[in-house]
Amino acid sequence: MKYTTLPNTDIKVSKICLGTMTFGQQNTESEAHEQLNYAVSQGINFIDAAEMYPIPGRKETQGSTERFIGSWLKNQKREDLILTSKVVGPNDYFKYIRENLGFSKQVLQEALEESLNRLQTDYVDLYQLHWPERNTNFFGKRNYIHNENEKWKDNFKEVTEVFDGFVKEGKIRHYGVSNETSWGLMRHLEESKINNTTRCKTIQNPYSLLNRTFEINLAEVSQRENVGLLAYSPLGFGTLSGKYLNGNLPVNTRLVLFSAYSRYSNQQARILTQKYYELAKELNRSLAQMALAFVNQQSFLTSTIIGATTMQQLKENISSIDVVLSEEILKKIDEIHELQPNPAP
């Protein structure tokens, strides 16, 4: 395994992070524990969760992911592991989690306590806002449209102060954002600087061969301000494994079980996936390994969040850490990318 550090900390994290959003929906508790045990045996010490998991979000399963991790965690050396979780942002669909969705002090306190209870731990190493409160671009939205009548209270100052309190209480070590824009990330950094409160350390956004929007402006912010990317969906909901090529829809795969998750399945994305598949064949590598290696090599990356439903997938994904793409291959990847930049934002 290769390691990096969370920016502006001395915390060493594996460059591959185990994503867990299948735990409780596509994976049973015993399967989750098997994945966790194998990941740790391969040097992974970084585990990503969220209060809304598993995916897709449902009232009947909400919190199962954290509970499965918690039942495993109680038998581990907690200090050897770097654990994250996330609090949901406003969205009427998730009112089954709590009515008063948002990032008020009361909500953040309630959400964190509930996550800690499910995880059976006294603290999380990194606590994240799952998506912004305000109207902006995330979850596949490409173009920002301003809404003058938006009912949103600018509370960046309050949020950073609440997180600062959590750090001082020992309930979190650091905080990060997710599905955030350059403006939002800079506001977090500005508030912490002005008020001398704990600083945002990471941003968890999508990044893959099919979605390189992070490079447009967030990559500059990330590197100039030293905020590390935790790249999610590096395989585009499994699309970049190649299993959906030629119209294939294998049983029990995400696109079959949850057809609404079609963000990476449009015609342009399928065309580029085929070209990336052919390039991977030239390398004598699987498409998944090439796609993950591409993400792993980015200079703004702190860790790549992988997810799997089978042990075979997990082993293949973790092994990508040993794949190094040459400058020639990276150039060919860029040439394919330029045919249709960011077909799946």
NULUM-56501 format. One record per residue: residue in three letters; x, y, z of N, C-alpha, C in turn. Coordinates in steps of 0.2 Angstrom, whole numbers, padded with zeros to 4 digits, always signed. Layout:
residues N
ALAXYZXYZXYZ;...
//
This chain:
residues 345
MET+0004-0006+0000+0000+0000+0000+0004+0006+0000;LYS+0002+0011-0003+0005+0018-0003+0001+0023+0002;TYR+0004+0027+0005+0001+0032+0010+0003+0039+0008;THR-0002+0043+0010-0001+0050+0010-0003+0053+0017;THR-0004+0060+0018-0006+0062+0024-0012+0067+0023;LEU-0017+0067+0027-0022+0072+0027-0019+0079+0027;PRO-0020+0083+0022-0017+0090+0022-0017+0094+0029;ASN-0011+0097+0030-0011+0101+0036-0012+0097+0043;THR-0010+0090+0042-0010+0086+0048-0004+0081+0048;ASP-0004+0077+0053+0001+0072+0053-0002+0065+0053;ILE-0008+0065+0050-0012+0058+0050-0010+0055+0043;LYS-0007+0049+0044-0006+0045+0038-0012+0041+0036;VAL-0013+0042+0029-0019+0038+0027-0017+0034+0021;SER-0020+0028+0020-0019+0024+0014-0021+0028+0008;LYS-0018+0027+0002-0020+0031-0004-0026+0028-0007;ILE-0028+0022-0005-0034+0019-0007-0038+0019+0000;CYS-0044+0022-0001-0049+0022+0005-0055+0017+0003;LEU-0057+0013+0008-0062+0009+0007-0069+0012+0008;GLY-0073+0013+0003-0079+0015+0003-0084+0010+0005;THR-0090+0012+0008-0094+0007+0012-0101+0008+0010;MET-0103+0011+0005-0110+0013+0004-0114+0007+0002;THR-0111+0001+0000-0115-0005-0001-0117-0009+0005;PHE-0114-0007+0011-0115-0011+0017-0122-0010+0019;GLY-0126-0015+0019-0133-0015+0022-0138-0015+0016;GLN-0136-0014+0010-0140-0015+0004-0138-0021+0000;GLN-0132-0020-0003-0129-0025-0008-0125-0030-0004;ASN-0122-0028+0002-0118-0032+0006-0121-0033+0013;THR-0121-0040+0015-0123-0041+0022-0118-0039+0027;GLU-0120-0040+0033-0115-0038+0039-0109-0042+0038;SER-0109-0049+0037-0104-0053+0037-0099-0052+0031;GLU-0102-0050+0025-0099-0048+0019-0095-0042+0020;ALA-0098-0037+0024-0095-0031+0026-0089-0032+0030;HIS-0089-0036+0035-0084-0038+0039-0078-0041+0035;GLU-0080-0045+0030-0075-0049+0026-0071-0043+0022;GLN-0075-0039+0019-0071-0033+0015-0067-0029+0020;LEU-0069-0027+0026-0065-0023+0030-0059-0027+0032;ASN-0060-0033+0034-0054-0037+0036-0049-0038+0031;TYR-0051-0039+0024-0046-0040+0019-0043-0033+0017;ALA-0047-0028+0017-0044-0021+0016-0038-0019+0021;VAL-0040-0021+0027-0035-0019+0032-0028-0024+0031;SER-0030-0030+0029-0024-0034+0028-0019-0032+0023;GLN-0022-0028+0018-0019-0025+0012-0016-0018+0014;GLY-0016-0016+0020-0013-0010+0022-0018-0004+0022;ILE-0024-0005+0020-0029+0001+0020-0031+0002+0027;ASN-0030+0009+0029-0032+0011+0036-0037+0016+0036;PHE-0040+0018+0030-0044+0023+0029-0051+0021+0027;ILE-0056+0022+0030-0063+0020+0029-0068+0025+0029;ASP-0072+0026+0024-0077+0031+0022-0084+0029+0023;ALA-0088+0032+0027-0095+0031+0028-0099+0037+0028;ALA-0105+0036+0029-0110+0042+0030-0116+0040+0033;GLU-0120+0045+0036-0126+0043+0040-0131+0041+0035;MET-0132+0043+0029-0137+0041+0025-0136+0034+0021;TYR-0130+0031+0022-0128+0025+0019-0132+0019+0022;PRO-0134+0014+0018-0132+0012+0011-0135+0016+0006;ILE-0133+0015+0000-0135+0018-0006-0139+0012-0010;PRO-0145+0014-0012-0149+0020-0012-0152+0021-0005;GLY-0152+0028-0003-0155+0029+0003-0162+0027+0004;ARG-0163+0024+0010-0170+0021+0011-0171+0022+0019;LYS-0177+0023+0021-0178+0023+0028-0177+0017+0031;GLU-0179+0011+0028-0178+0004+0031-0171+0002+0032;THR-0166+0005+0028-0159+0003+0029-0154+0009+0031;GLN-0157+0015+0032-0153+0020+0034-0149+0019+0041;GLY-0142+0020+0040-0138+0019+0046-0135+0012+0046;SER-0137+0008+0042-0135+0001+0042-0127+0001+0041;THR-0125+0005+0037-0118+0005+0035-0114+0006+0041;GLU-0115+0012+0045-0112+0013+0051-0112+0008+0056;ARG-0118+0005+0057-0119-0001+0062-0115-0006+0060;PHE-0114-0008+0054-0110-0014+0052-0102-0012+0053;ILE-0100-0006+0052-0094-0004+0053-0093-0004+0061;GLY-0097-0002+0065-0097-0002+0072-0096-0009+0075;SER-0100-0014+0072-0099-0020+0075-0093-0024+0074;TRP-0090-0021+0068-0083-0023+0067-0078-0020+0071;LEU-0079-0013+0071-0074-0009+0074-0072-0010+0082;LYS-0077-0013+0085-0076-0014+0092-0071-0019+0094;ASN-0069-0023+0088-0064-0028+0089-0058-0027+0086;GLN-0057-0020+0084-0051-0018+0081-0047-0013+0086;LYS-0041-0011+0084-0037-0006+0087-0039+0000+0084;ARG-0044+0004+0087-0046+0010+0085-0041+0015+0082;GLU-0036+0016+0086-0031+0021+0085-0027+0019+0078;ASP-0027+0013+0075-0024+0011+0069-0028+0013+0063;LEU-0034+0015+0064-0039+0016+0059-0041+0024+0058;ILE-0042+0026+0052-0044+0033+0051-0051+0032+0048;LEU-0056+0035+0052-0063+0034+0050-0066+0040+0049;THR-0070+0040+0043-0074+0046+0041-0082+0045+0041;SER-0085+0050+0042-0093+0050+0041-0095+0057+0038;LYS-0101+0057+0036-0104+0063+0033-0111+0064+0036;VAL-0113+0070+0036-0120+0072+0038-0123+0074+0032;VAL-0130+0072+0031-0134+0074+0025-0135+0081+0025;GLY-0136+0084+0019-0138+0091+0018-0145+0091+0016;PRO-0148+0097+0016-0155+0098+0014-0157+0094+0008;ASN-0163+0090+0009-0166+0087+0003-0172+0084+0006;ASP-0178+0086+0003-0184+0083+0006-0185+0076+0006;TYR-0181+0072+0002-0182+0065+0001-0179+0062+0008;PHE-0174+0065+0011-0171+0063+0017-0174+0065+0024;LYS-0180+0067+0023-0183+0070+0030-0185+0064+0034;TYR-0184+0058+0032-0185+0052+0036-0179+0051+0041;ILE-0174+0055+0039-0168+0055+0044-0169+0060+0049;ARG-0171+0066+0047-0173+0071+0052-0177+0076+0049;GLU-0181+0079+0052-0186+0084+0049-0182+0091+0047;ASN-0178+0093+0052-0174+0099+0051-0168+0099+0048;LEU-0168+0096+0042-0161+0095+0038-0158+0102+0037;GLY-0151+0102+0038-0147+0108+0037-0141+0107+0041;PHE-0138+0113+0042-0131+0112+0046-0131+0117+0051;SER-0137+0118+0055-0137+0122+0061-0133+0118+0066;LYS-0132+0121+0072-0128+0118+0077-0131+0112+0080;GLN-0138+0113+0081-0142+0108+0084-0142+0101+0079;VAL-0143+0102+0073-0143+0097+0068-0136+0093+0068;LEU-0131+0097+0068-0124+0094+0067-0122+0090+0074;GLN-0124+0093+0079-0123+0089+0086-0127+0083+0086;GLU-0133+0083+0084-0138+0077+0084-0135+0072+0079;ALA-0133+0074+0073-0131+0069+0068-0124+0066+0070;LEU-0120+0070+0073-0113+0067+0075-0114+0062+0080;GLU-0118+0064+0085-0119+0059+0091-0122+0052+0088;GLU-0127+0053+0084-0130+0047+0081-0125+0043+0077;SER-0121+0046+0073-0116+0042+0070-0111+0039+0074;LEU-0109+0042+0079-0104+0040+0084-0107+0034+0088;ASN-0113+0034+0089-0117+0028+0093-0117+0022+0088;ARG-0119+0023+0082-0119+0018+0077-0112+0015+0076;LEU-0107+0019+0075-0100+0017+0074-0097+0014+0080;GLN-0100+0015+0086-0097+0012+0092-0090+0015+0094;THR-0089+0021+0093-0083+0025+0094-0084+0032+0097;ASP-0079+0034+0100-0080+0041+0104-0078+0047+0099;TYR-0075+0045+0093-0073+0050+0089-0073+0048+0081;VAL-0074+0052+0077-0072+0051+0070-0066+0055+0068;ASP-0062+0053+0064-0056+0056+0062-0057+0062+0057;LEU-0062+0061+0053-0064+0066+0048-0072+0066+0047;TYR-0075+0072+0049-0082+0073+0048-0083+0078+0042;GLN-0088+0076+0038-0089+0079+0032-0096+0082+0031;LEU-0097+0087+0028-0104+0089+0025-0105+0086+0019;HIS-0110+0082+0018-0111+0077+0012-0113+0081+0006;TRP-0116+0087+0006-0117+0091+0001-0119+0098+0003;PRO-0119+0103-0001-0120+0110+0002-0127+0111+0003;GLU-0129+0116+0008-0135+0118+0009-0139+0122+0004;ARG-0134+0126+0000-0137+0131-0005-0138+0128-0011;ASN-0141+0131-0016-0142+0129-0023-0136+0130-0026;THR-0133+0125-0029-0127+0125-0033-0126+0119-0037;ASN-0120+0118-0040-0119+0112-0044-0116+0106-0040;PHE-0120+0101-0040-0118+0094-0038-0122+0089-0040;PHE-0120+0082-0039-0124+0077-0041-0126+0077-0048;GLY-0121+0079-0053-0122+0078-0060-0125+0085-0063;LYS-0126+0090-0059-0128+0096-0062-0122+0100-0065;ARG-0123+0102-0071-0117+0105-0074-0117+0113-0074;ASN-0122+0116-0075-0122+0123-0076-0126+0127-0070;TYR-0123+0131-0067-0126+0135-0061-0131+0140-0064;ILE-0137+0140-0061-0142+0144-0062-0144+0148-0055;HIS-0143+0154-0055-0144+0158-0049-0151+0159-0047;ASN-0153+0158-0041-0160+0159-0039-0160+0164-0034;GLU-0163+0170-0036-0163+0176-0032-0168+0175-0026;ASN-0173+0170-0026-0177+0169-0021-0175+0163-0016;GLU-0169+0161-0017-0167+0155-0013-0167+0156-0006;LYS-0170+0152-0002-0171+0152+0005-0165+0149+0009;TRP-0160+0152+0009-0153+0149+0011-0150+0154+0016;LYS-0148+0152+0022-0145+0157+0026-0137+0155+0026;ASP-0134+0161+0024-0126+0160+0024-0124+0159+0031;ASN-0122+0152+0033-0120+0151+0039-0113+0147+0040;PHE-0109+0149+0035-0102+0146+0035-0098+0148+0041;LYS-0099+0153+0044-0096+0155+0050-0098+0150+0056;GLU-0105+0149+0057-0108+0145+0062-0105+0138+0061;VAL-0105+0136+0055-0103+0129+0054-0096+0128+0056;THR-0091+0132+0054-0084+0131+0055-0083+0132+0063;GLU-0087+0136+0066-0087+0137+0074-0089+0130+0077;VAL-0095+0127+0074-0097+0121+0077-0092+0115+0077;PHE-0089+0115+0071-0084+0110+0070-0078+0111+0074;ASP-0076+0118+0075-0071+0119+0080-0072+0117+0087;GLY-0078+0117+0089-0081+0115+0095-0080+0107+0096;PHE-0082+0104+0090-0081+0096+0090-0074+0094+0091;VAL-0070+0098+0088-0062+0096+0088-0060+0097+0095;LYS-0062+0103+0099-0060+0104+0105-0063+0099+0110;GLU-0069+0096+0109-0072+0091+0113-0069+0084+0112;GLY-0065+0084+0106-0062+0077+0105-0067+0072+0101;LYS-0073+0075+0098-0077+0071+0095-0076+0070+0088;ILE-0072+0075+0085-0069+0074+0078-0062+0077+0078;ARG-0058+0074+0074-0051+0077+0073-0050+0082+0068;HIS-0054+0081+0063-0054+0086+0057-0061+0086+0053;TYR-0062+0091+0049-0068+0091+0045-0066+0092+0038;GLY-0071+0090+0034-0070+0091+0026-0077+0092+0023;VAL-0077+0094+0017-0083+0095+0013-0084+0090+0008;SER-0090+0090+0005-0091+0085-0001-0096+0088-0006;ASN-0095+0086-0012-0099+0089-0017-0099+0096-0017;GLU-0093+0099-0016-0093+0106-0015-0090+0110-0021;THR-0091+0116-0022-0088+0120-0027-0082+0124-0025;SER-0079+0127-0030-0073+0132-0028-0075+0137-0023;TRP-0081+0140-0025-0083+0146-0021-0085+0143-0013;GLY-0088+0138-0013-0090+0135-0006-0084+0133-0002;LEU-0079+0130-0006-0073+0128-0002-0069+0134+0000;MET-0068+0139-0004-0065+0145-0002-0068+0149+0004;ARG-0075+0149+0004-0078+0152+0010-0077+0148+0016;HIS-0077+0141+0016-0075+0138+0022-0068+0140+0024;LEU-0063+0140+0020-0056+0142+0021-0056+0149+0024;GLU-0060+0154+0021-0060+0161+0023-0062+0161+0030;GLU-0068+0158+0032-0071+0159+0038-0066+0156+0044;SER-0063+0150+0042-0058+0148+0047-0052+0152+0049;LYS-0050+0156+0043-0044+0160+0044-0046+0167+0048;ILE-0052+0169+0046-0054+0175+0049-0056+0174+0057;ASN-0059+0169+0058-0061+0167+0065-0056+0163+0069;ASN-0051+0161+0066-0046+0157+0069-0049+0150+0072;THR-0053+0147+0068-0056+0141+0069-0053+0135+0065;THR-0055+0129+0067-0052+0123+0063-0053+0124+0056;ARG-0048+0121+0052-0048+0122+0045-0051+0116+0041;CYS-0054+0117+0036-0056+0112+0031-0050+0108+0028;LYS-0050+0102+0029-0044+0098+0027-0045+0094+0020;THR-0051+0092+0018-0052+0088+0012-0058+0090+0009;ILE-0059+0088+0002-0065+0089-0001-0066+0082-0005;GLN-0072+0079-0004-0074+0073-0007-0079+0074-0013;ASN-0076+0074-0019-0080+0075-0025-0079+0069-0030;PRO-0083+0069-0035-0082+0064-0040-0076+0065-0044;TYR-0072+0060-0046-0067+0061-0050-0065+0054-0054;SER-0065+0054-0060-0064+0048-0064-0062+0050-0071;LEU-0061+0045-0075-0060+0046-0082-0066+0049-0086;LEU-0072+0048-0083-0078+0050-0086-0080+0057-0083;ASN-0077+0059-0078-0079+0065-0074-0072+0069-0071;ARG-0069+0073-0075-0063+0077-0073-0065+0084-0072;THR-0071+0086-0070-0073+0093-0069-0069+0096-0063;PHE-0066+0091-0059-0062+0094-0053-0056+0098-0056;GLU-0054+0096-0062-0048+0099-0064-0049+0106-0067;ILE-0055+0108-0068-0057+0114-0071-0055+0120-0066;ASN-0056+0120-0060-0054+0125-0055-0053+0123-0048;LEU-0056+0117-0046-0055+0115-0039-0048+0112-0039;ALA-0045+0109-0044-0038+0107-0043-0033+0112-0041;GLU-0034+0118-0044-0030+0124-0042-0031+0126-0035;VAL-0038+0126-0033-0039+0128-0026-0036+0122-0021;SER-0037+0116-0023-0034+0111-0019-0027+0111-0018;GLN-0023+0113-0023-0016+0113-0022-0013+0119-0019;ARG-0016+0125-0021-0014+0131-0018-0016+0132-0011;GLU-0021+0129-0009-0024+0130-0002-0022+0123+0002;ASN-0020+0118-0001-0018+0112+0002-0024+0109+0005;VAL-0029+0107+0001-0035+0104+0003-0035+0098-0001;GLY-0035+0092+0002-0034+0086-0002-0041+0083-0005;LEU-0040+0080-0011-0046+0077-0014-0047+0070-0012;LEU-0053+0068-0009-0055+0061-0008-0059+0060-0014;ALA-0057+0056-0019-0060+0055-0025-0066+0049-0025;TYR-0072+0051-0026-0077+0046-0025-0079+0044-0032;SER-0083+0038-0033-0085+0036-0040-0079+0036-0045;PRO-0073+0033-0043-0068+0033-0048-0069+0028-0053;LEU-0074+0024-0053-0076+0019-0058-0083+0021-0061;GLY-0085+0027-0059-0092+0029-0062-0097+0024-0061;PHE-0099+0022-0055-0104+0017-0053-0103+0011-0056;GLY-0096+0009-0057-0095+0002-0060-0094+0003-0068;THR-0096+0008-0071-0096+0009-0078-0089+0007-0081;LEU-0084+0010-0077-0077+0009-0079-0073+0003-0077;SER-0078-0002-0075-0075-0009-0075-0076-0012-0081;GLY-0080-0009-0086-0081-0012-0092-0087-0017-0092;LYS-0090-0018-0087-0095-0024-0086-0102-0022-0090;TYR-0103-0016-0092-0109-0014-0095-0108-0012-0103;LEU-0102-0014-0105-0100-0013-0112-0104-0017-0117;ASN-0106-0015-0123-0110-0019-0128-0117-0020-0125;GLY-0119-0016-0121-0126-0017-0119-0127-0022-0113;ASN-0122-0024-0111-0122-0030-0105-0125-0027-0099;LEU-0130-0030-0096-0132-0028-0089-0132-0034-0085;PRO-0126-0036-0082-0126-0042-0077-0131-0041-0072;VAL-0133-0047-0070-0138-0048-0064-0135-0045-0058;ASN-0139-0042-0054-0137-0039-0047-0132-0034-0047;THR-0131-0031-0053-0126-0025-0053-0130-0019-0052;ARG-0127-0013-0051-0130-0007-0048-0135-0005-0053;LEU-0134-0004-0060-0138-0002-0065-0144-0006-0066;VAL-0144-0012-0064-0150-0017-0065-0154-0016-0059;LEU-0151-0016-0053-0155-0015-0046-0157-0008-0045;PHE-0154-0003-0047-0156+0004-0046-0155+0008-0052;SER-0160+0007-0057-0159+0010-0063-0159+0018-0063;ALA-0161+0021-0058-0160+0028-0057-0153+0031-0057;TYR-0148+0026-0055-0141+0028-0055-0138+0028-0062;SER-0140+0032-0066-0138+0032-0073-0133+0038-0075;ARG-0130+0041-0070-0126+0047-0071-0120+0045-0076;TYR-0118+0039-0076-0112+0038-0080-0114+0033-0086;SER-0120+0033-0088-0122+0028-0093-0125+0031-0099;ASN-0124+0038-0100-0126+0041-0107-0122+0038-0113;GLN-0124+0040-0119-0121+0038-0125-0114+0040-0125;GLN-0112+0046-0124-0105+0049-0124-0101+0045-0119;ALA-0103+0044-0113-0099+0040-0108-0098+0033-0110;ARG-0103+0030-0114-0102+0023-0116-0097+0023-0122;ILE-0097+0028-0126-0092+0028-0132-0085+0029-0129;LEU-0084+0033-0124-0077+0034-0121-0075+0028-0117;THR-0080+0025-0114-0078+0019-0110-0075+0014-0114;GLN-0078+0013-0120-0076+0008-0125-0069+0010-0127;LYS-0067+0016-0128-0060+0018-0130-0055+0017-0125;TYR-0057+0018-0119-0053+0017-0113-0052+0010-0112;TYR-0057+0006-0113-0056-0002-0113-0051-0004-0118;GLU-0051-0002-0124-0047-0004-0129-0039-0002-0127;LEU-0039+0004-0124-0032+0006-0122-0030+0002-0116;ALA-0034+0000-0111-0032-0004-0106-0030-0011-0109;LYS-0033-0013-0114-0031-0020-0117-0023-0019-0120;GLU-0022-0013-0122-0015-0012-0125-0010-0013-0119;LEU-0012-0011-0113-0008-0011-0107-0008-0018-0104;ASN-0012-0023-0106-0013-0029-0103-0015-0028-0096;ARG-0019-0023-0095-0022-0022-0088-0030-0022-0089;SER-0033-0023-0083-0041-0022-0084-0042-0015-0084;LEU-0048-0013-0087-0050-0006-0087-0051-0003-0080;ALA-0053-0007-0076-0054-0005-0069-0047-0003-0066;GLN-0042-0007-0067-0036-0005-0064-0033+0001-0067;MET-0034+0002-0074-0031+0008-0077-0035+0014-0075;ALA-0041+0013-0074-0045+0019-0072-0043+0021-0065;LEU-0042+0017-0061-0040+0018-0054-0033+0021-0054;ALA-0029+0018-0057-0022+0020-0058-0022+0027-0060;PHE-0026+0029-0065-0026+0036-0067-0028+0041-0061;VAL-0033+0039-0057-0035+0043-0052-0029+0044-0046;ASN-0026+0038-0045-0021+0037-0040-0015+0042-0041;GLN-0014+0043-0048-0008+0047-0049-0009+0054-0049;GLN-0015+0057-0048-0016+0064-0048-0012+0067-0042;SER-0009+0073-0044-0005+0077-0039-0010+0080-0033;PHE-0016+0081-0035-0020+0084-0030-0024+0079-0026;LEU-0023+0073-0027-0026+0067-0024-0024+0066-0017;THR-0028+0065-0012-0026+0062-0005-0027+0055-0005;SER-0034+0053-0007-0035+0046-0007-0041+0044-0012;THR-0041+0038-0015-0046+0036-0020-0051+0032-0016;ILE-0057+0033-0016-0062+0029-0012-0065+0024-0017;ILE-0063+0018-0016-0066+0012-0020-0071+0009-0016;GLY-0076+0005-0020-0081+0002-0017-0082-0005-0021;ALA-0085-0010-0018-0085-0016-0021-0091-0020-0018;THR-0094-0025-0022-0099-0029-0019-0097-0036-0018;THR-0091-0038-0022-0088-0044-0021-0081-0044-0019;MET-0078-0049-0017-0071-0049-0015-0067-0049-0021;GLN-0069-0052-0026-0065-0052-0032-0064-0045-0035;GLN-0070-0041-0034-0069-0034-0036-0065-0030-0032;LEU-0065-0031-0025-0061-0028-0020-0054-0029-0021;LYS-0052-0035-0022-0045-0037-0023-0042-0034-0030;GLU-0046-0034-0035-0044-0030-0041-0043-0023-0040;ASN-0048-0020-0037-0047-0013-0035-0041-0011-0031;ILE-0040-0014-0026-0035-0013-0021-0028-0014-0025;SER-0028-0019-0029-0021-0020-0033-0019-0015-0038;SER-0024-0010-0039-0023-0004-0044-0017+0000-0041;ILE-0016+0000-0034-0011+0004-0031-0004+0002-0034;ASP-0003-0004-0037+0003-0006-0040+0004-0004-0047;VAL-0001-0001-0050-0001+0000-0057+0001+0008-0058;VAL+0007+0009-0062+0009+0015-0064+0008+0017-0071;LEU+0005+0022-0073+0004+0023-0080+0009+0028-0083;SER+0012+0026-0088+0017+0030-0091+0015+0037-0094;GLU+0019+0041-0095+0018+0048-0099+0014+0046-0105;GLU+0016+0041-0109+0013+0040-0115+0006+0038-0115;ILE+0005+0034-0110-0002+0031-0108-0006+0037-0106;LEU-0004+0041-0102-0007+0047-0099-0009+0052-0105;LYS-0005+0052-0110-0006+0057-0116-0012+0054-0120;LYS-0012+0047-0120-0017+0044-0124-0024+0045-0121;ILE-0024+0044-0114-0030+0045-0110-0032+0052-0111;ASP-0028+0057-0111-0030+0064-0113-0033+0065-0120;GLU-0030+0061-0124-0033+0062-0131-0040+0059-0132;ILE-0041+0054-0128-0048+0051-0128-0053+0056-0124;HIS-0050+0059-0119-0054+0064-0115-0056+0070-0119;GLU-0052+0072-0123-0053+0078-0127-0059+0077-0133;LEU-0060+0070-0134-0065+0069-0139-0072+0071-0136;GLN-0073+0070-0129-0079+0072-0126-0078+0073-0119;PRO-0075+0079-0117-0073+0081-0110-0079+0080-0105;ASN-0078+0077-0100-0083+0076-0094-0090+0074-0097;PRO-0091+0069-0100-0097+0067-0102-0102+0065-0096;ALA-0100+0064-0090-0104+0062-0085-0102+0066-0078;PRO-0104+0073-0078-0102+0077-0073-0105+0075-0066;
//
